[in-house]
Amino acid sequence: MKTTKLLIIGLLCVGIASVADARTKRHHRHHRHHHRGHHLTVAPMFAVPTTPATSAAPTTAAAPVTPLAPPPPSGDFTFVATMDVQPDNEATTTDVARTVFNDPDIIDCFRADGTGTFTNSAGTFTITLVPSDLGPTYDVTWTLAAGQVLEGVYFKGGSNGGNFYSAGELNSGFGNGHTPVTGGSGMFAGLSHLDFFCEPGRVADGGSTVALLGLALGGLEGMRRLVRGRKD
């Protein structure tokens, strides 16, 4: 009797353990299927900033430029070069002028420090201010002593030195010139001084030269007749 009861109790314990084990396995399978149906999404650690595209700066059309009136005609002057001669004395300026005009014989026969009429041993010089939209310009007339001609002039003034003009190797004449544009003003500078460069001119042949030429031609004619007479 006791043996039968013990057997029955043992069978009951085995059955209860089997049921509990089955429930445990079914719960694990359901848990695995639940995880398989979801995807894991990983959020980025930080966002990379993006630079917005920049548009080109708008362009502004240049305002039309109103042309300025040109300076007066230069007359017998012809522009040659702009140079800043240093030191600014007559000797150095003459040396530079001899190179500019390619003439080693010229001298600085007069340096004017302003406008007016001036007379010295080289001749008479007149300088007159002529305003223009580009700044001051200057009319220049000259009449030199016999045997002299004007090779050129140098208008000095402002930050860029001065302007050299040739004068056509004339004994007398007229020209208009000006100094260089100074600084960033776009205008001619005022006149500091004006140098005149003279050289000996060619003097016309006198009567004695013509007489000698006539004697030479007469002698040639006499020789020609003498030779012809001997042939006859």
Helices and strands as residue ranges (DSSP letters): H 2-36, E 78-83, H 90-100, E 107-112, E 116-120, E 123-132, E 135-144, E 148-156, E 162-170, E 172-177, E 193-200, H 207-231
